Amino acid sequence: MCGISGILNMDGGPAPCGVVELMAEALRHRGPDDEGYFTEGPVALGFRRLSIIDLSGGHQPMANEDDSVHVVFNGEIYNFQELRRQLELAGHRFRTDSDTEVIVHGYEEWGEDMVIRLNGMFAFAVWDAGRMKLLLARDRIGVKPLYYCMTDGGLLAFASELKSLSHAPGFCPEVSDRAVFDFFSYLYVPGPESIYRGVFKLQPGHLLAVEDGRVVMKAYWEPRIEVGPERSMEDWGEELRCCLEDSVRRQMVADVPLGVWLSGGIDSSAVTAAMARADSRDIRSFNVGFDVPGYDETAHALRVSRHVGTTHETFKVGASSTDLLPKLLWYLDEPTADATIIPTYLLSERTRRKVKVVLSGEGGDELFAGYHYHRGMQLNRLLRFLPHSLRLILARATGELPHFGSPRLGRGLHRIERVWQSSLAPPFEDYLHKSSLFTPEEQARLFSGDFRQRSDGFEHLKALRMPSRLHPELDPTALTGLSDLTVYLPGDLLTKVDRMSMACSLEARVPFLDNEVLDLALRIPSRLKVRGLRTKHVLREALKPWLPSDVLDRGKQAFNPPLEYWLQHNLIEYARSHGMFESLADSGYFDPAYVHVLAHEHLSGRRDHARKLWALLVFAVWWRRVRGAREIPS
């Protein structure tokens, strides 16, 4: 796992001296073990290394036999040994045992089509001196990040993290109106946009090639729902177990100690069980919990650990951990209102004390329909048998019931109201509503008049809506899966895991997003993923030989800190200490009166605005203490 950076002078002149070294230094946390640089004519490449495979021989930038092709690479190629054998049979000679060298010789042999053969998580840059061509690539799902921009100085600059680009001559960090609008729609800034105007994320499954002054972007892979032939549940389950076990075995290849994040949920438990089957060595598992009952999963994680036989470590975090927010937003570069960045960072920090690589369960919910709204879709279908007028009356009536000053009762009534409200919309539209941070109606009250004018014409949740427009023939469960896989997963979950783990110089791998597991999951029919109100049905059935029934039958418990409790007791003090209201007003994006309404309703217990208020806090802290900063905020 590493950090990469580079610049290309688009007019063909020499790359400016010393710049790529500064860009790479900004990524030191991603690769504290080694550094390397290459400059030739218009191109300069920079590299920071976290040594995982071939500790002595994996130095980058790496070249082919005649030094005509150079690469900087961030990630892991899990099928590199198979590809190496093919390339050696074709006459290529390898100098190292590193997976990086497969990219060098693979490009020589197969050109851009090399990327189709890779099974792994990656972002890399190839410089082909003979053709004066720069090629950038990112893995299928976007596990590894890659930003790029054209600077005012005529340079194409790219890097693993946005902060690295700030060292490129002519870089202008101007906040994007589109990104602000999207952040308060999604909780994060979905690609290809970034928080800064003119700076973009290379989309998952895409290549960017620069040759003869032309920049060409193209997709080399995109997820397709292609349901396989009719098969029994047992057959699907057997193949799924085999694929997952093979994936875990591939991702356990490392020349350093590795462990697993074990929450006690189905996905992390499946990865842990597969690790135990793939290797008889002692497995270290790590878990973080919370100080509020109902949010803590540590007991469930311990149950799985004892069943599988891991050496388990756990600890708990409380409201004081929110003090880390400025630091964590600096590592993220962009405002991200996923509050699990805090426990993920602390878990990464604790894990890194014992191991250098960790396996994690991201991707299981997206591939096998594991979220609460998948169950809600089924409930939606049942409630829609009632007359629309009755459902409308019940939704309004529930919302007007008194809560007698009880925050718990107020939140409970609000949840019931949302159930009835959900039944008023078609399933996919209800999914969009639940995925939204602020609805268009709420944004009309949240944003200032000036910003409403500037953002007029921006489509709310455009990226999440795209699969339903491209594939109207698919059922709602399949559509939500595509939206989550292409937007939410790379935009939020994988970004969080990458930045928080790499902030601690820890490599996180995700076996559920292996090519073979991914392809199989896309072939399994939706009716096998959700049966009745049971989510992840096919995955639960497949894991019966590995895990006890009380683990498999337990309902989903989201890995979320108890924001509503933390904010209920600390909101005013925390907001004032970070100048939230002043920062929001200074930015010019918001109507301060509506922000105060949200805070009052939450504090009184009338409404649960925890997510909304957290997003406003995040943006205020980012605006005041992180925006454009090159150093970690104190």
N, C-alpha and C positions, 0 to 999 in steps of 0.2 A: 504494500500500500504506500502511496507516495503523493507528492504534489508536483504538477508539471506546469510549465509556463513557456511562453515564447512570443516572438514578434516577427513579422514579415514586412519588409519595406516594399510597399506595393508598386513604387516607381522603379524598382530594380536596383536602387542605390544601396550602399552598405547599411547594415543594421546599426543603430546607434550603440556606442560602447557603454558597457556598465549597466545597462537597463535591465537585462534579463537576470543579472545577479541580484538586483534589488527585488525584482518580481519573485524570484525563487526564495529569497530570504523571508518574505512575507508568509511563506508556506512552511516554515521550519517545523511547526507543530505537526504537520502531516508526515514529515520525514526527517527526524532528528539524527538518523544514523549515517547519512552520507549526502553528498551534493555533487553535481556535475553540470558542465556547460559545454555548448558547442556553438560556434559562430562561423558562418561561411557566407560571404557575400551579403545578400539581403535578409538572411534568416539568422535568428539566434534562438537557441533552445536552452531551457533551464530545468533543473530537476532536484527534488529533495526526496530522499529514500528512507522508508521504514523497511528494514531488511526482514524478509519472511522466507523466501526460497533462494537457495544458492547464495548464502550470506557473504561469501568472499568473491563471487564472480558476477554478481548481478548489477554492476555499476552502470549507470546511464549518464548521458545519452549513449545508446548502443548502436553499433554499425555493422554492416555486412562485411564480406571478405575484402572488398576493394574500397570501402569507405564511401561508396556512392549513395548509400541509403542510411539515414540515421533516424532513430526513434526515441521519444520520451513517452513513458507509459505509466499510467496509474491504474492499479487493480490487480486481478489475478485471472489467468487463463487456466481453467480447470481441465481442459482436454489437451494441454500443451504437449504431453508426452506422446499421445497418439499422432498429433500433427507433426511433431518432430520426426517420428519414424517415417511418415510419408515424405517429408522434405529431404531426409537423408537418402531415401531410396531414389529421389529425383536428383541427387548429386550435391546437395547443399552440405557445407561443413560447418559444424557448430563449435564455438569456442568456450561456451559456458553451459551450465545446467539450468539456466534461468528460463522462465516462461516468456520473458521479454523477447528473447532472441527468435522465438517462433514468429513473432510479428514481423521482424526484420526480413527473415527469409520467406515467410509467407507472402509478404508484399512483393518480393522479387519474383516468386513463382506464380502467384495468382492475381497480382494487382489489387485493385479495390475489392474484388470478389473474395479476397482473403477474409474480410470481416464476417462474411456469412458463415464461415467455418468455425468461428470462435465460440466457445461455450465458456462464459465467464462474466465478470463485472469489470468494466474497463472504460477508460477515456485515454486516447493517445493521439500523438502527432507524429506523422512520418514526413521527413524531408527527402525528396528524391532529387539529388543534385543534377543528374543527367537530364531530367525533364524540367528542372526548376519548378517543381510542383510540391505544394504543401497539402497534406491530407489530414483532416481531423475526423475522429470517429468517437461515438459513444455507444455503450452497450444497449441491448434490446429494450430494457425496462428503465434505464436511467439510474442504476445503482450508484454509479460514479459520476461526478459533476464535471461540466466543462462550460466555461463562459467565454465569450468572444466579443470583440467590438472593433469598429474602425475609428481610430483616433483622428483628431484634427491635424495631427502631424503626418497623416498618410500611412499610418501603420495599421496592419491587422494584428491585434494582440489577443492572446488567449491564455487561460489559466484555469486551474482547478477551483480557485475561489475568487470571488469578485474583488476582494481587497488587494490581490496581487496586481490587478489591472491598473490600480491607481498610480502605479509607478511608471506606466507607459507615457512617454511624452505626448501631450495633447489630449490626455484623458480628462473629460469634463463630467463629474458626477452630478448631473442634473436629475432631480427626482421626476419620475414619470407619472403623469396624471392617470394613465391607464393602469399602471401598477397599483397606485393607491386605491383606485376604484375596485380593482380585482381583490386586493388584500381585504377590504371590508365586505367582499362578497364570499371569499373562500376561506379566510384565515391565513392564507399564504399567497404568494405571487406565482401563479402557474406559468410554465414555459409556453412559448419561447421568450416571453418578456422577462425582464428583471426590474428591480426597483429603480434603476437608472435608465434614463432615455438613451437609446442607441446601444445599450449593452444587452446581449441576448444569451440565453442558454441553448446550447446545441441540443436539439430534441432527442429523446431516446430513440434508438434504432435509426439514426441518421448519420450521414457523411457530409462533410464540407470540404470541397476541393478548390484550391487556388492554383491556376495555371494560365500562363499567357495573359495575366492581368484580369482574368475572369474568375468570379466566385460562383461556384455551382453547389447547390444543396440538393440532396436527394435522400429518400428513405430507402434503406436496404432491408428493413423488416417492419411489419406491423401486425398486431394481434388479429387473428381471424377466428371467428366462431365456426368451426366445421365439425358438427356432431358426427361421431363415429357410428359404425353399424350397431344394431341392437345387440346388447350384451347383458348378461346377468350382473347383479350387484357384486357377486363374488368375484367375477372376472375383472370388473373395474377395480375393485378393492385390491386384488392381488397385483395387478399391474401398477397401481398407485404406490403400494408398499415397496415394490421393487425399484421403481423410479426414485422414490424418496431416499431409499437406502443407498442406491448408487450415487445420488447427488451428494448426500452427506459424506460418503466415503471419498468422493472426489475433493470435496471442500475441506476435508481433514488433512490434506497433504500440506505440510509445513515443516520447516526446519527449526521451529521455535515452539514453545508451549502454547496450547490452545484450550479454550473452554467453551461454555454455552450459557446464554442468558435463558434462565428457566423461570417463567412467571407462574406456572401452574395451569395456564390455559392450554388448549388443545395443540396449537401450532408449536409452541416452544417445547411442550411435552413430547410431541412427535419427533422433533429434531433431536431431543435428548435421547429418546429411546432408540432412534436410528444410530446415533453415535455409539451407544452401548453395544449394539449389534455389530457395528463395523469395526470396533476396536476393543480389545480386552483391557487396555490400559486404564488407569484411574482417570475419571472424567471430572473436571472441576465445573460446577454450576454456580451461577450467581443470580441474585434476586434482590430487588428493592421493594419496600413496602411503604405504607403511609400511616400517619398517626391518628387517623379517623376510622372508626369501625365502619364496615361496609365498603371501604375502598381498598382494604389491605388483602393481598393474595398470598402473603408469605406462608400461611399454613398449607395452602394448596400446593405451592411450590415444594415445600418440604415433603408433602405426601408423595409427589412424583419422584423426588430425589431418592427417597427411601425405597420406592418400588424399583427404580432403575439401578440404583447403587452408585450415585455420584457423591463426590465430596462437595458439600453445599455451603455457601456463604450467603448471609442475608443481613440487611440493615434497613432502618426506616428513616424517612425524611419528614420534616414538618414545615410549617408556614415560613419559618425564618430562612429557608432555602431560596425563597423568592429574591433574596438580596443578590443572588448570582445573575439576575436577569441582564444587566448591562454587559457583563462579560460574555454571556452565552450568545447574546444578539450580535456581538462583535464577531464571534466565530461563525455565526450564521450569515453575516453580511446584510441580509435582508430581514425586514420585520416578518416574523413567523409567530402566530398566536397559538401554536400548539403547546400547551402548558407542560406536556410530557418532556419537553427539552430539558427541564430541570432534573427529574429523576433519571433520565437517560444519561445526562452528563455525569451525575454522581455515581451511577452504576458503572459507567465507563471508567471513571477515575478509580473506583474500587477494584474493578476487574483487572485493570492494567497493572496493578501491584503484583498480580500473580501470573498473568498470561499476556501474550502479545497479539493473539488472534482469538476471536469469539464468534460462534455461530448464533444466529438469531432467527426468529420465526416470522419476520415480515413477509407478506405476500399471501399467507394462507386465507385470510378473510376475503381478500379481493378475488382470489382464484376459486374459492369454494363457497362463496356466499355466506359469510359468517357474521355480518353486522346485524344490529337490531332492526334496521329498516328492512332487511330481507324478511324477517318475521312479520314486520309491520305490513309488508305488501300482502302477505297471506291474510292477515287480519283485515286489511283494507278490502280485499275481495269479499270477505264474509259480511262486513258491515254494509257494503254497498247493496246488499239485498234489501236493506231498510230504505224507505222513501227518503229522497234527498232532503225534503222539507223537514222531516223529523230529525235527521242528522244535523241539519243546520240549527234547529231549535236547541237541541241538546248541547251543541258546541257553544252557542251563545249563553245558554243558561248556566253551564258549568263555569264559564269565564266570569260570570257575575255573582257567583256564590260568595258569601263572606268567609274570610279566613280567621276572623277574630284575633288578629294580631299574631297569629302563629306562623312563623316562617315555614315550618314543616308542612302544615296544612295547606298553606298557599302554594308551595311547590307541588304538592300532591294534586291539588285541583288543577294546576296549570298543566300537569302531565296528562290528566284525564281530558282536559280541553283539547290538547294536541292530538289525542287519539281520535276524537270526533272530527277535528279539523282535517286530519289526514284522510279520513274517509270521504271528504268532499272533492278530492282531486284524483285523477287517474294515478296508478301506482308510480310511473316514472316521474310524473310531475311532483308527486309527494316526496319522492327521493330527492329531487332537486331542492324542494323547500327545506327538507331536513339537512341538506348539505350546505345550505346558505347560512352565512353568519348574519348579515343584514339583508332583509328582503328589499326589493325596489321601493316599496312603500316606506320602509324604515330608513332607507338611504335618503329618501326625499326629505326626511326630518333631520337626519344626522348631518348631511353635508351643508356647507354654507351656500348661499345663493350663487356666489361667483363660481364655486367649484361645480355646482349642479349645471351651470351653463357650459363649463369647459368639458364636463363628462357626458353631456347630452349626446346620445348616439352610441355610447358604450353599451354593449349587450351584457346583461346580467347572466353570469355562469355560462358564457358562450362555449368554453372548452368542454364542460361537462355535458352540454346539450348535443355536441357534435356527433357522438355515436348514434343517437336516435335519429339524426337526419341522414346519416350515411347508411344506416342499417335499420330501416323502419320495419323490416320483416321479423326482427328478433323480439323475443319475449322480454318483459321488464327486468327479470333477474339477469339475463344475459347482457342487456344494455347497461345496467348499473355496474356489472362486472367490467365491461369495457371502459366505462367512464372512470371507475376507480383505478383500473390498471394503467390507463394512459395519462390521467390527470392527478388524482389524489395521491397515488402511491409515489410517483417521482417528485411531485410538487411539495408534498408534506412529509410522509413517513420516511422515505429513503433519504431525503435531504436532512431530516433530523438525525437519523442514525449515523449518516456519514459525517456530518459536522461535529456532533457531540463525541463520537468515538475518536475521530481524528484529532479533536482538540486535546485528547489524552494520549495521542500516538498509539491508538488501538485499532486494529483491523477488524471490522465486522463483516461477516459473510452471511448470505441469505439463501439457504438451500432450496426453499420453495420457488425461487426464481431461476433455478437451473433450467436450461433450454428444454430438457426432456420432461421435467415436471410441468413446466409451463405449457408445452405443446399438448401434453396429455390432459391437463385441466381444461384447456380450451375445447377439447373434443367431448368432454363429459356433458350429457344433457342437463339442463337447468332443473328438471323435475327430480333428478337424483341429488342435486345439491341442497334443495330445500324441499322437505316433505312435511306437509302439515305446517306446524309452527316450529319444526326442528330444522335449524340451520346446519350447514356443513354435514349433511346427512351422509353422503358418500365417504367423506373423510373420516367421520366417526366410525362408520362401519368398517372401513379399511383398517383402522387402528386397533380393532378389538383384540387381535393376537398380541399386541404390544403393551396396551395400557388397560388398567382396571376400569370397570363400568362407571364408578363414581367420578372418575376424571373425565371420561368421554361424555357422560350425560349431564355434566354441570353446565349451566347456562353461561353465556359469554359475560365476562366482567372486563370492561374496558380498562386499559392501563392509563387511567386518568387520575391526576392528583385531585384532592377535594377542594377544588377552586371555590365553590360557593361558600364553604365554611371558612377557608382562609380569607376570602374577600369580605365575608360578612363581619369578621372581627377586626380586620386590618386594613380595610379599603381606604378609609379617609387618611389614616396615618401614612400608608404606603403611597397613595396618590400625591399627597402633599410633599413627602420626602423626595419624590422624583419630579415634582413640578408638573404633574400630569395635566391639570386644567390650564396652566399657563402655556405649556408646550403645544397643546392642542389648539388653543386660541392663536398662538403665534404662527402656527403652520398655515392658517387661513383655509384649511379644508373643512372645518366643522362649525356647526351651530352650538356654541357652548351651553345654551339653555337646554337643549335636548340631552346633552351629556349629563347634566345635573339631574334631569328627570330620570334617566336610567339608573344613576347612582341612588337616588332617593327610593325608587321602586324596589331596587334590590335590597337595600338596607332595611326597608320596612317589611320585607318578606313577601310583598305582594307578587313580585315576579322574580324569576331566576334569570338574571342578566349576567351571570358569571362569565360566560364566554365572550359576550359583547364588551363587558368592562375590562376583561383581561386583554382583549385585542386593542382597546383604546390605550390601556397602560403600556402595552408592548410598543405601539406606534409612538407614543409620547417619549418613552425611554430611548427608542431607536432614533427619533428625530433630534433629541437634545444631546445624546451622549455617544451615538454610534455613527450617525450619518457622516460619511466621508472620513472617518477616523482611521489612521494607519496603525495606531497603537491601541492595546487593550485598555478600555476605560478603567480608571482606578475605582 
